[in-house]
Amino acid sequence: MNDNRIQDVRILEARTLLSPEAMSEAYPTTEKAAEMVIRGRSEIQRILRREDDRFLVIVGPCSIHEPKSALEYAGRLAELREKYKDRMCIVMRVYFEKPRTTVGWRGLIVDPGLDGTSDIPRGLRMARELLVQVNELGLPVGSEMLDPIVPQYTSDLVSWASIGARTTESQTHREMASGLSMPVGFKNATDGDVQIAVNAIVSSRQSHSFIGINREGTSCIMQTLGNPDSHLILRGGRHGTNYDRVSVASAIELLKKAGIRPSIMVDCSHGNSQKMPENQIGVLLETIRLRTDADNPLLPLSGCMIESYLQTGSQPITADPEDLKYGLSITDPCLGWDMTASALAEAYKLLGEKHRSALETPVDASGSPVPVPRHSDRAVKP
């Protein structure tokens, strides 16, 4: 018997939602998109394992608030992915959920109308439709996993996932990551603590059991295999940056002590850019210099994340969404397209100048030389 004196006392309303399976049937993937997801996951996995010597770049808007400009951005980025594919693996950042320190807009899935109405069914539909379109352009997708239920609705279209600085320490998110079907990066904490992220990686690589929902939307006990491709993301913190040689070397040692073969990405934004979007360019290029240093290459540096959109900067949410400027972030400030294209061109050039000599004799976690197969332009078969 339900007793409203003691149950759901602070729940205003409970609305039903289509199951993940029903949502996928209503807004299905396509064979072309599915093949891109499989290929994207394989490419990223090989890079993180140092079986592919390319540099991984996750680049795109801080958050998606309307599909039209996001799709225009994706079209431009897909051209650069093809252009630079021999030295870089470019993946589009497509973030639909936003963690908040206090309150604020929580992303397109929760509030697609930018009006506080929480039309989540519409948000999920919009997210799936955009993910299919981006993948069909030949562009893999990277996204943050925040709400533990949402991956059942969207993860079939995602090739790489991140766990943010505010949730890396969460047991719920470590367990969720252990069952995700793609590589997952854990960011260091907002105060810069890297050990928390290392602990999360160790945990997510193990098998876990937890309560969740299946594709039919039924509550069930989920048993995971563990995620062997969880890795570290250095994003700086309140006390400064952590993409310099000393910080990266320290992170490598923490991973080794935990028994993990190091694989590290650098978030060029957030603490590492001090929230100045133009600073991301310097972070990107310095990371590549450290990785390709002919005398002392930091080979575990697998890639970078960049916040980028059509226009530079950001804007506040307006009362009327129609008043928002096209292609301009409503969350963190982003690099504009011209600067992004220029930065990627410079990164490509820098990778070509030194990365072959630096990667001729890579070593494993014990320091022993290991061979690295060269990337082929041929598609990675599922």
C-alpha positions in Angstrom: 0.0 0.0 0.0 1.2 3.5 -0.9 1.1 5.9 2.1 1.6 9.4 0.9 2.3 10.5 4.4 5.7 8.8 4.3 6.4 8.1 0.6 7.4 10.5 -2.2 6.7 13.4 0.2 8.8 15.8 -1.9 8.0 14.4 -5.3 5.8 16.9 -7.2 5.2 14.7 -10.3 6.3 11.4 -11.8 5.9 11.3 -15.6 6.4 8.1 -17.6 9.1 7.9 -20.2 9.6 5.6 -23.2 12.0 2.7 -22.4 15.5 2.9 -24.0 14.4 0.1 -26.4 11.2 2.0 -27.4 13.1 5.2 -27.9 15.7 3.5 -30.1 13.0 1.9 -32.2 11.3 5.3 -32.6 14.6 7.1 -33.4 16.8 4.3 -34.7 20.4 4.3 -35.6 21.4 3.4 -39.2 23.8 0.9 -40.5 26.1 3.7 -41.6 26.1 5.3 -38.2 26.6 2.0 -36.4 29.6 1.2 -38.6 31.1 4.6 -37.6 30.6 3.9 -33.9 32.3 0.5 -34.2 35.2 2.0 -36.2 35.5 5.0 -33.9 35.7 2.8 -30.8 38.3 0.6 -32.4 40.5 3.5 -33.5 40.3 5.1 -30.0 41.0 1.8 -28.3 44.1 1.2 -30.4 45.4 4.7 -29.8 45.0 4.4 -26.0 46.7 1.0 -26.1 49.5 2.5 -28.3 48.8 0.1 -31.1 48.1 3.1 -33.3 50.6 6.0 -33.2 48.1 8.8 -34.1 47.1 11.6 -31.7 43.5 11.5 -30.4 41.7 14.9 -30.5 38.2 15.2 -28.9 37.0 18.6 -30.1 33.6 20.4 -30.2 31.3 22.7 -28.2 31.3 22.8 -24.5 27.7 21.8 -24.7 25.1 21.3 -27.4 22.1 23.6 -27.1 20.6 23.5 -30.6 21.2 21.0 -33.4 21.5 23.2 -36.4 24.8 24.9 -35.5 26.1 21.7 -34.1 25.5 19.9 -37.4 27.2 22.7 -39.3 30.2 22.4 -37.0 30.2 18.6 -37.5 30.2 19.0 -41.3 33.3 21.2 -41.1 35.0 19.0 -38.6 34.4 15.9 -40.7 36.4 17.4 -43.5 39.4 18.0 -41.1 39.1 14.5 -39.8 39.6 13.2 -43.3 42.3 15.7 -44.1 44.5 14.9 -41.1 43.6 11.2 -40.6 47.2 9.9 -41.0 48.4 11.7 -37.9 45.3 12.5 -35.9 42.1 10.7 -35.0 39.5 13.5 -34.7 36.4 12.9 -32.7 33.6 15.4 -32.1 32.8 16.4 -28.6 28.9 16.2 -28.3 27.9 16.9 -24.7 24.2 16.8 -23.8 24.5 16.9 -20.0 26.1 19.5 -17.8 27.1 19.0 -14.2 26.6 22.0 -12.0 28.5 23.2 -8.9 25.2 24.7 -7.7 22.4 25.3 -10.2 22.1 26.2 -13.9 21.1 24.9 -17.3 21.6 21.2 -17.2 21.9 20.5 -20.9 19.9 19.7 -23.9 18.5 16.3 -22.7 17.1 17.8 -19.5 16.1 21.2 -20.8 16.0 21.3 -24.6 13.8 24.4 -24.6 16.1 26.4 -22.5 13.1 27.4 -20.5 13.1 25.2 -17.4 10.3 23.0 -18.6 12.4 19.8 -18.4 10.9 18.2 -21.6 13.2 15.2 -21.3 11.4 13.1 -23.9 12.1 15.8 -26.5 15.6 16.2 -25.3 16.4 12.5 -25.7 14.8 12.5 -29.2 16.9 15.5 -30.2 20.0 13.9 -28.8 19.5 10.6 -30.7 18.7 12.3 -34.0 21.8 14.5 -33.8 24.1 11.6 -32.8 22.9 9.6 -35.8 23.5 12.6 -38.1 27.0 13.3 -36.8 28.0 9.6 -37.1 26.6 9.5 -40.7 29.0 12.3 -41.6 31.9 9.9 -40.8 32.6 11.5 -37.5 32.8 9.5 -34.2 31.3 11.1 -31.1 32.6 11.7 -27.6 30.2 12.5 -24.8 30.1 12.9 -21.0 28.1 10.3 -19.1 26.5 12.1 -16.1 23.0 10.6 -15.4 23.4 6.9 -14.9 20.2 6.1 -16.8 20.9 8.2 -19.9 23.6 5.9 -21.4 20.9 3.3 -22.0 19.3 5.9 -24.4 22.3 7.3 -26.1 25.5 5.2 -25.7 24.9 3.0 -28.8 25.9 6.1 -30.8 28.9 7.1 -28.7 32.5 6.1 -29.4 34.3 7.7 -26.4 33.0 8.8 -23.0 34.2 10.9 -20.2 33.4 11.1 -16.5 33.7 14.7 -15.3 35.8 16.2 -12.4 32.7 16.5 -10.2 31.7 12.8 -10.5 35.0 11.0 -10.8 34.9 10.2 -7.1 31.4 8.9 -7.3 31.0 5.1 -6.8 27.9 5.2 -9.1 29.9 6.6 -12.0 32.8 4.2 -11.5 30.4 1.3 -11.6 28.6 2.7 -14.6 31.9 3.2 -16.5 32.8 -0.5 -15.8 29.9 -1.5 -18.0 30.1 1.1 -20.8 30.8 -0.2 -24.3 33.4 2.4 -25.2 36.7 3.7 -23.8 36.1 6.1 -20.8 38.3 8.9 -19.6 38.2 10.0 -15.9 39.1 13.6 -15.2 41.2 14.7 -12.2 39.2 16.4 -9.4 38.4 20.1 -9.5 41.0 20.8 -6.9 43.6 19.1 -9.2 43.8 15.8 -7.3 44.9 13.2 -9.7 44.9 10.2 -7.3 41.1 10.3 -7.2 41.0 9.7 -11.0 43.6 7.0 -10.7 41.5 5.3 -8.1 38.4 5.6 -10.4 40.3 4.0 -13.2 41.3 1.1 -11.0 37.7 0.6 -9.9 36.2 0.9 -13.3 38.5 -1.8 -14.7 36.9 -4.3 -12.3 33.6 -6.2 -12.5 30.8 -4.6 -10.5 27.1 -5.4 -9.6 24.6 -2.6 -9.2 21.0 -1.7 -9.6 20.1 -0.2 -13.0 17.6 -0.5 -15.8 17.8 -2.7 -18.9 16.9 -1.8 -22.5 13.2 -2.5 -21.7 13.3 -0.1 -18.8 13.0 -2.8 -16.1 14.9 -2.4 -12.9 17.5 -5.1 -12.7 20.8 -6.1 -11.3 23.6 -5.2 -13.7 26.7 -7.3 -13.7 29.6 -5.7 -15.6 32.8 -7.1 -17.1 35.0 -4.1 -16.2 36.4 -1.5 -18.7 40.0 -2.2 -19.8 40.1 1.1 -21.7 39.4 3.5 -18.9 42.1 6.2 -18.8 43.2 9.5 -17.2 42.3 13.0 -18.3 44.4 15.9 -16.9 42.2 19.0 -16.8 44.0 21.3 -14.3 42.4 22.5 -11.1 41.8 25.4 -8.8 45.5 25.7 -8.0 46.7 25.8 -11.6 47.5 23.7 -14.7 48.8 20.2 -14.9 49.9 19.6 -18.5 53.6 20.4 -17.9 56.3 17.8 -18.0 56.5 17.4 -14.2 52.8 17.1 -13.8 52.4 14.6 -16.6 55.4 12.5 -15.3 53.9 12.5 -11.8 50.6 11.2 -13.3 52.4 8.5 -15.2 54.0 7.3 -12.0 50.7 7.3 -10.1 49.2 5.1 -12.8 52.2 2.7 -12.8 52.0 2.4 -9.1 48.4 1.4 -9.5 49.4 -1.3 -11.9 48.0 0.5 -14.9 49.8 1.0 -18.2 49.7 4.8 -18.5 47.4 6.4 -21.1 46.7 10.1 -20.6 44.7 12.8 -22.3 45.0 16.5 -21.6 41.9 18.7 -21.4 43.1 21.9 -23.0 40.2 23.8 -21.4 39.0 24.3 -17.8 41.9 24.6 -15.3 44.5 24.1 -18.0 43.3 27.2 -19.9 42.2 29.2 -16.9 38.9 29.5 -18.7 40.5 31.6 -21.5 39.6 29.8 -24.7 42.6 31.0 -26.7 44.9 29.5 -24.2 43.8 26.0 -25.4 46.0 26.4 -28.5 49.2 26.6 -26.4 48.1 23.7 -24.2 47.5 21.5 -27.3 50.8 22.3 -28.9 52.8 21.9 -25.7 51.2 18.5 -25.2 52.3 17.4 -28.6 55.8 18.7 -28.0 56.1 16.7 -24.8 54.8 13.6 -26.6 57.1 14.0 -29.6 60.3 15.2 -27.8 63.1 13.4 -29.6 65.2 13.1 -26.5 62.6 12.3 -23.8 59.1 11.7 -25.3 56.2 11.3 -23.0 54.5 8.6 -25.0 51.6 7.9 -22.7 50.2 11.3 -23.8 47.5 9.9 -26.1 45.5 13.0 -27.0 43.8 16.2 -26.1 40.3 17.7 -25.6 39.4 21.1 -27.0 36.3 23.2 -26.4 35.4 24.7 -29.8 32.4 26.1 -31.6 31.6 28.2 -34.6 32.2 31.5 -32.8 34.7 32.4 -30.1 33.5 33.0 -26.5 30.2 32.4 -24.8 26.9 34.1 -24.1 24.3 34.0 -21.3 21.0 32.3 -21.9 18.3 34.8 -22.9 14.6 34.8 -22.0 13.8 34.1 -25.6 16.1 31.4 -27.1 15.5 33.0 -30.5 17.7 35.9 -29.3 20.8 33.7 -28.9 23.7 34.2 -31.3 24.2 31.4 -33.7 27.1 29.0 -33.0 28.1 30.6 -29.7 28.4 28.6 -26.5 25.9 29.2 -23.7 28.2 27.4 -21.2 32.0 27.6 -21.1 33.8 30.0 -23.6 35.0 28.1 -26.7 37.5 28.7 -29.5 35.9 29.9 -32.7 36.1 27.8 -35.9 38.9 29.8 -37.6 41.2 29.4 -34.6 40.3 25.8 -34.2 41.1 25.0 -37.8 44.4 26.9 -37.5 45.3 25.1 -34.3 44.6 21.6 -35.8 46.7 22.5 -38.8 49.6 23.5 -36.6 49.2 20.4 -34.5 49.2 18.2 -37.6 52.4 19.9 -38.8 54.1 19.5 -35.4 53.2 15.8 -35.2 54.8 15.3 -38.6 58.0 17.0 -37.7 59.0 14.8 -34.8 56.6 12.1 -34.0 58.1 9.5 -36.2 61.5 9.6 -34.6 60.0 9.8 -31.1 57.8 6.8 -31.6 60.4 4.6 -33.3 61.2 2.8 -30.0 58.2 3.1 -27.6 58.4 1.3 -24.3 55.9 -0.5 -22.2 55.1 0.1 -18.5 58.3 -1.8 -17.5 60.5 0.2 -19.9 60.9 -2.6 -22.4 60.8 -1.7 -26.1 57.6 -2.7 -27.9 56.8 -2.5 -31.7 54.1 0.0 -32.8 52.2 -0.9 -36.0 51.9 2.1 -38.3 48.4 3.4 -39.0 46.9 2.5 -42.4 44.5 4.6 -44.3 42.4 1.5 -44.7 39.2 1.4 -42.6 39.4 -0.4 -39.3 37.1 -3.4 -39.8 34.6 -4.2 -37.0 
